[in-house]
Amino acid sequence: MRDRRKRNGVVAWSTFFWCTLLIVFSSVLFTTLTFSSLRPFSFHPNAVYKWRNPAMEAKSGYSPATIAVRETVMLPDQALIFLNYPPSFRFYTKRDLHCVYFSADSSRPQLTEPPIQVHPARLHEQIVRCSLPPRGYNVSLQISSNGAVQARDSSIHNWDPLVYEALFDRDNTTIVFVKGLNLRPERLAEPSRFQCVYGWDFTKPKFLWKTDVVSVAQEIVRCRTPMGILTDQGQGQAHFVKVSVQVEGKGIFPSIARPGLRSHNPTNKKAHEICVCTMLRNQARFIKEWVMYHTRIGVQRWYIYDNNSDDDIDNVIEFLQNAGYNITQHLWPWVKTQEAGFAHCALRARASCEWVGFFDVDEFFNIKIKGGLHHVIWHHARPGSNVGEIRTPCYSFGPSGLKDVPRQGVMVGYTCRLVARERHKSIVRPEALNQSLINVVHHFHLSAPFVAVDVDYGVMVINHYKYQVWKVFKEKFYRRVATYVADWQEEQNVGSKDRVPGLGTKAVEPADWSNRFCEVRDMGLRNRVLRNFVDRRTRLLPWQPEFEHHIKKRRRRKEKRPLMI
């Protein structure tokens, strides 16, 4: 009996072993076949074993329980410091932080100054803007209350070359924004010369995952997203995986880009019909008039891309938000990347906006027919049509004899312009954009079968208040945001239409500046604004500072008024 039990036991264990082996082999085979059939791109031999790698966190000096500088980017005129916070930790304010500068052979700071500005970024992250360190010095941060931030092991990057932003797009692709590709405007490059690289440390090939590139144009690379990437943003965790680009025969670009998930709208029903994206620097004094006017004629949602402003823009946007305007500010610190920023904004707006306008804070839509922007769009792109872009011509206004900033705003103050029209600006349907996201000077390339149409002069034009009083205009000499437009002080493309005729490259006021660029007196928009926007009681326009003071005064009087029983 004992021998039989022993013999039966041996047989049972063998059966269990071989059955288990068969199940494991079948599972592996099934998983491999299924995964191969689903992936729409080719993987390369190097693979990522874990997307969350604690060893990498420890090596980088970052711990979820500490405040640390993740990375630093040296722009041409300032340093960007990316500051990571532990979960549930209060963000420091500009008053709490100091930019500290120390020489390479010393751990003690020799210079200290307040930050230029502090901005919230993604979850648990802040961007601190500091002045560039003197030659031979490094820059870090110090907290007023408890000393230095952990920062010495952080990565320091130059601005060019750099992979600086990335977004997960639908259809399993990632949009990667790269400085330093040096590609020609409006031209597609051969995608087979490029690869996208995902990982934590691009110096360690065995921890990298490479994927194919779908399209390359200007500063934008679209590549396949590895299916193994999982994000846990919904759980409040930081996402450490970066993406970079490798060009054939060259190394991997340095990168600070960690892709974020794109919002998805499964119903395809958009919350807003008309939205606006703009990029600006130090335009705070003009935003109220621009937003209030265009909201009245039909704009419902505003995306403000701030290109390193150091004026009062934060307070102005907060005022507009408190007043009920649907406006958000997004720091876009990257120098001369307007086209990339517009592509980034188009992707952000696609889930909630039917149409998105791309124009500047000194440009105002001048509608000459009854109704607002909705009627113009409906007239040119009726439901079911294949119109993907509506282009409106621009007319440039001059100082109109003024020497001081007009008290009632630009639309009322500047009334004299040039005869010839200039470039158009566009309102586009985000769904119609070409997958390359190519755009130059405010218009995009469209995918088939979508087409662009031009607005007739008698329907709508754009009043471009391009040449304002010298006090305002001379600020443009600092830097321009467009990638393919030369800065004012650079001795190149001096004859371009983006230049001021006869002005040259020096910020020196011509004697006749206030009377230049005046060929036609155009009072149309001025008269409509005075007729439709002036408050009957105060005779003020809603964007004038005096109007705000009057409203506050009226509110205080109401609060003091005794209740009638």
C-alpha positions, 0 to 999 in steps of 0.5 A: 500500500505504501509503495502504491501511494508513493507511486501515485504521488510521483505520477501526480507531481509529474502531471502537475509539472508538465501541465503547469509548463504547458500553461505557461508556454501557451500564455507566453505564446498567446501574449506575444502573438496578441501584442505583435498584432496590436502594435503599429510600430517596430520595437528595437532590441533595447527594452524598458523593464519598468516604467517607474524605476526607484533606482533612477530616482535615488540616483538622480537625488530626487525622493518623493519626500524632498523638495528638489530641483529636477532640471535647469535650462539656460535660456539666452537671457535667463535660467529656468529651474524646475522645482519638484514638490512632495505630494500635498506640499504647499507651493512656495511663493516668489517671496519664499525663494531666492536665486543663489549663485556660487562658483564651481569650486565653492558650495557656499553662495556668493550672490543672492537675488529674488526670482524674476517670476515663479509659475505653477507647472504640472502636478507637484512642479513649479518653474522658477525664473532666475537671472543668468549666472555670471560667467564661472558661476552656477545657479540654484535656489534657496528657501527663506525659511530653511536653507538651500533646496536639494539641487546639486545633482540636477541636470543643467541643459543649454537651450539649443539643442533641447527636447523641451515639451511633449504631449501624448496625442490620440492614435497612439502617437507622441508630439515632441517639440525639439529645438535644434533640428534646424529644418526649413519652414513649411517643409517635411523632413524624411521621418526614417532619419529619426527615432524617438527614445523613451526612458529615464537616463539616455546615457544607459542604452539598456533602459531605453525604448525606441520607436519609429517617427511618423512625421518631422517638420520645423520643430515638431516630431510625431512618433509612435507611443510605446504601448508599455507606457502607463501614466498615473497622473490621476493618482497624484504621482509624478511621471518620470519617463522622458522622451527624446529624439535621435537623428540618424548618425548622431547622438540623442538630443538632451531632453527635459520633456515628460509627456502628459496625457491629452484630454479626450472627448469621446462624444465629439461634442465641443463645449465652445464654438470659438476659442482663441490662442495667443502668445505674448510677452509684456502685453498686460496693459492691452489684454483687458481691452482685447479680451473684453471686446472679442468676448462681446463679439463671440469668443468663449474661451482664451488660451494665453501662452506667456513667453516670459512676461515680467509685467503685471500679467498675472494680476490682469488675468486673475482680474479677468477670471474673477470677472467671469472670463474663461481665460487661462495662462500657460507659461511657454518660456521657450524662446522664438517658438511661436509656431510650436506654441500654436501647435501645442495650443491647437492640441490642447483646445481640440477636445473642447473647441470647434474653432480656434483663432490664432492672432495677437493682442494688438489685432482686433477683428473688425466685423462689418456685418450684423452679428458676431464671429459666429455669423461670419463662421457660419457664412463661410463654413456651414455645417457639413462643409469641408472648410477647415480654415477661415483667413482674414486680411490685416490692415496695419494702423500707425500712431495716428498723430499720437505721442502718448498711449490713448486713454480709451484704448487702441481701437478708439485711439488709432484711426489712421492706417496704410492702404495695402493689406498685409498677411492674413490671420486664421480661425481654424478647425482643430480637427482639420490640421495636418498631422505634421502640425506645420504652421507659419505666421498664424496659419496651418497646413490642413489635411485632405479634404479640408480647404481654406477660404478667404473672408471678403473685405466687406464682411470682416478685416483685422485692425492690426495696431502694429505701429503704436506710439513710440513708448509702446512700439520700442518694446518690440526691439527686445525680442520677437516670439516668431521662430522664422521672423528676425529680431529687430536688432539683427542685421538680417532680412532687413527688407522683410515685411516683418520689418518697419520700413526705413527704421533700421535695427536701432531703437531710436525714435524717428522725428516724424514717428507719430505721423508715419503709416497714415494713408487712410483715415479709418474710423469704422471700428472706433465708431462702433466701439463708442456706440456699443461699449460706452457706459451710459452713466460714466461715459467710460469704456469697460477696459479703462482703469477709471471704469474699474474704480467706478464699479468698486466705488458703486459697490461700496455705496451699495454695501453701506446703504441701509436695508429698507424694511 
